[in-house]
C-alpha cells in the first residue's frame, strides 16, 4: 500500500474512533465545539478549538503537560487553545467540558504513544521526558499515599515518584507491592536533585517474591550500644536460603546461626556513632532468584566535636553533639537556625518538633547544645533535626547596664560598643566604649564559642578588627584589681567603621 493510502486509512480509523466517542458522550445542546478531538504535533504547539456556549463553561482534568487557555468562560462564542511542549514520546489525555450542568469529553493526542522497554542503566543514561517500561525488584518503599519506591534491576536503581493505575489514579494498596517483589511499571523519566525518577509511573504487573521477612527480634530492628543478637524469621517458598553480611557491616555484624527459616545475627559492642545496614536474603525457584531485605541499626556513642569536624564528616546516622552561638533564626516555627563556634558555622534543620523552639525561648546570641546527624540538602551541610540538650541564655545589655551588673561567671551578656583600643591583638584584649563615654575592657575576644589553647588567638586578624569598628562581644561580668571587665569575651559580630 502506498504511503498516502496508509495515512488516509489512519485518519479514517481516527475519524471512526472520534465519532464513536462523540456518539457515546452525546453532543450537548448547551454547547457546540468545532471538534472533540484535538491533535498536537510531537514538536509541540497549539491547536485552536471554537466553542459556542449557551451558558458558562469550564474544562477540567488536564494533565501537567497540557495547557488549556482559557479553561473557562461565559456564554457566547470564543476560541480555546490546547498547547503542549515538544515530547520524545506520544501521549494522550481526556479532559472534561462542563456546561449548564452537563459534561462532554474532549480527547487530546500528541504524536503516537510509544513505550521503550529498558533496563535501569538505560533509563539512567537516557533522555528526560522519554517514557520507559522497566522491570525490577522493589528495594525500598518511601511513601504509600502516592506510591513512591525504589526499583533495582541489577544494572542500577531508579526512584518511582508516584505509582498510578490505568486510569491515572493513585491506588497503592491495590497494587500489593512489597519489598522484594518484582514489579513492572512504565512512565516518563525526570531527574530531581541528581536522582533519576519515573514520575507517576503506571503499574503494569507484580511478581510476588517467594521469600519474605515474617518476624524480627527485636521488633524495632535496633540493637543497643552493648551489641547482641538479632533474629530474622523468614517465610520461604523457594529452594534454600542464601544470606551474606553486607560489606559495610562485616566489621561489626556476623551470622551466628541458621536454623530452618530463622537466621540469627550477632552485633559487636559499638564504640563509635550510630551505624546501620540492610541485609539481603535470597532464594530461588530453579529459574529465577528472589530476594527480601531487612534493615538493622545499632545505637552508638554521641561524638562531641567542633563544627568544623562535623562539617568534614560524611553524611550518615552517626550522632554528633555541637555547641555554638545562635547567629540567626531562619524559621521560628521549626527552629531552623545557624550556630557558630570558634571553628565554623552550620545550618540546623529544625530544633525538635514544631513549636519546640518557641517553647524553649531560644534567641539570637544564646549558646545552644544540640545532638543530630550529619545531613545535607542541595549540596549544603546541615545538622538534621537537631535534638535540644541545653542552652545558656545570653542577655543583650548596654555598656552602662553591664557595668552595673554583679560579677557572676555563669551569667552571660551581649555587649556592643565602638572598638576604642586593642590592648592585645593575639588574645583580643580590647576596650569598647559607648556614646556617653562609658568604657569597658574585654579580657579576650576569642574567635568563637568553645575555643581553648591556641584556638583562642587571632580573632583580631581573622575578622579584620580595627579601632572605630562597632564590635559585639559575648561574655560574663567579672573584674580584675577592682576594675570591671568582660571575662573571656567571645566575638559575635562587628560592623566596620566608615
Secondary structure by P-SEA (a helix, b strand, c coil): ccaaaaaaaaaaaaaaaaaaaaaaacccccccccccbbbbcccbbbbbbbbbbccccccccccccccccccccccccbbbbbbbccccccccbbbbbbcccbbbbbbbbccbbbbbbbcaaaaaaccccbbbbbbbccccccccccccbbbbccccccccccccccccccccccccccccbbbbbbbbbbbcccccccccccccccccccccccccccccccccccbbbbbbbbbccccbbbbbcccccccccccccccccbbbbbbcccccccccbbbbbbccccccccbbbbbbbbbbcbbbbcaaaaaacccccbbbbbbbccccccccccccbbbbcccbbbbbcccccccccccccccccbbbbbbbccccccccccccccccccbbbbbbbcaaaaaaccccccbbbbbbbccccccccccccbbbbccccbbbbbcccccccccccccccccccccccccccbbbbbbccccccccccccbbbbccccccc
